Amino acid sequence: MSETTLHTSERLKIIGYEPPDESDWLTGLHPMDGLLRGERLPHIWCQGCGLGTALTTFISALQWLEKNRNWDLDKVSVVSGIGCTGRVAGYLRLDSFHTTHGRAIPFATGLKLANPDLKVVVISGDGDIAGIGGNHFIHAARRNLAITCICVNNFNYGMTGGQVGPTTPHKARAVTTQYGNYEYPFNLPYLAAAGGASFVARWTVLHARRLSWTLREAMEHPGFSFVEIIAPCSTAYARWNPEGRGLDPQRLRRRGLEVMKHFQKVGKIGKNIHPKDATIEVDETGLITKIVEGKFLDNPSPDLRAAIDQQAKVAEKRWLAEKKALDERPMLPSRKGPVSRTEVQLGGFGGQGIMSAGKIIGQAAAIYDKLEACFTQSYGPEARGGAAGSQVVISSDPIHHPHLLEPASAIIMSQAAYEKYVPQLASGGTLLIDDSLVSICGDHRTDIKIFGIPATRIAEELGNSRAANSVMLGFWTAIVGAVRKKAMRQSLAESVPPKTVDVNLKAFDVGYEKGTEAKAAV
Ligand code: SF4
């Protein structure tokens, strides 16, 4: 039997039409009272505004899902931002959140990630979603976050008086563009689809039934679903534009209706339309001449949560392998005796391994000497060749302050680092320099001990100039002695690329030997 031969009641059943319950007439309740906060009514929206229709279509979609899909509406949460549409959250008898301007999507993101079973719906205006919160919108789409985002587009910032917004049509008037909007608006379906949304649709409030069906589908969609609702703003927008017949105060109440009639005239429902062709066209006066409507995209794909879970499995596998390797690495017998807090400053330029050297010291102290250690680092603005510094704090007691207060020793491998860090060295401290790169100034400090080693030259002679930091580490270990030699060698061996382990250990040993001689000579 074809659809056209069906009885009206059967046709209504197919489209999901729910006749009002007779008890509503007896009790005087509105069929939507269950989902409306009556105590918050009357609402603040202007006469003729499209928001009432947007809200009731949303409620009817929820009621249908509750009845036909057994949805538990206690597991539905609505998030709004600021603006006329933002009020929706407050009128719904659901767990709803009226958040800050433009931040409905970040709020919804947290809500969804922390409560994966919750159905989270963002309902906000075009200024909120595409203007102030535009960045959040494209990133939620890109992540295919499993929320439904409903943007009620009234073409302007209505609540604040009708300023031009990101969806105001070109040449249309707004309170801040009295001679016509010189900017071009977003095509929101195209923006959402280009961002990565997997469900994209647009309807005007005039197509309430289709809109309600689409909202059902959008809310059942597993990924990021986006529905744009074009709604007349009878007050702030329609007063300046031909759709609402301008400023005539006598027509105030009728503006919304006139805009709806206009939408009926210019609305073009399309099938299989690419989102980029979901245009809203205007004429020379900014009058809307065409609104393409319909469902433009419905492409279920793994949502953010599924992607996280999938990657978490990979990460867990790798972490277990790394943990096994860590658990199985050879350990040293415990170090005897306490070590009072000592601070080490390392300085040089990018590419010398200043960060790696600091990390090797910290790791040797924490893992092999079983002390407390804290490592921090700082970079200059340049990627390579710029200033580089790292700091290590070592102690057998807990370290409550990770930054250096009075470094007792410094490993310095550039003249700039010498100028920068040596003044901070504690009186009586130990300065170790790569004297193939650093010269001691005439007015150098006389209250510190200074030891020099041509680390870069030694490393070059060993065949790898990048092992100069290992020479300095051996030199520092012999002279300062804050970490055991074996601990440093083990930490070094596991920190450098496998094929350079030998040359780095050789460099360390040469530095250690020179450090032992230098110390003995004092
Ligand atoms: S300002 Fe416009 S969008 Fe806001 S409530 Fe009034 S008519 Fe609706």
Residues whose N, C-alpha, C, O or C-beta is under 5 A from the ligand:
A	BS01	SF4	I44 W45 C46 C49 C84 N154 G158 M159 P232 C233 S234 T235 A236
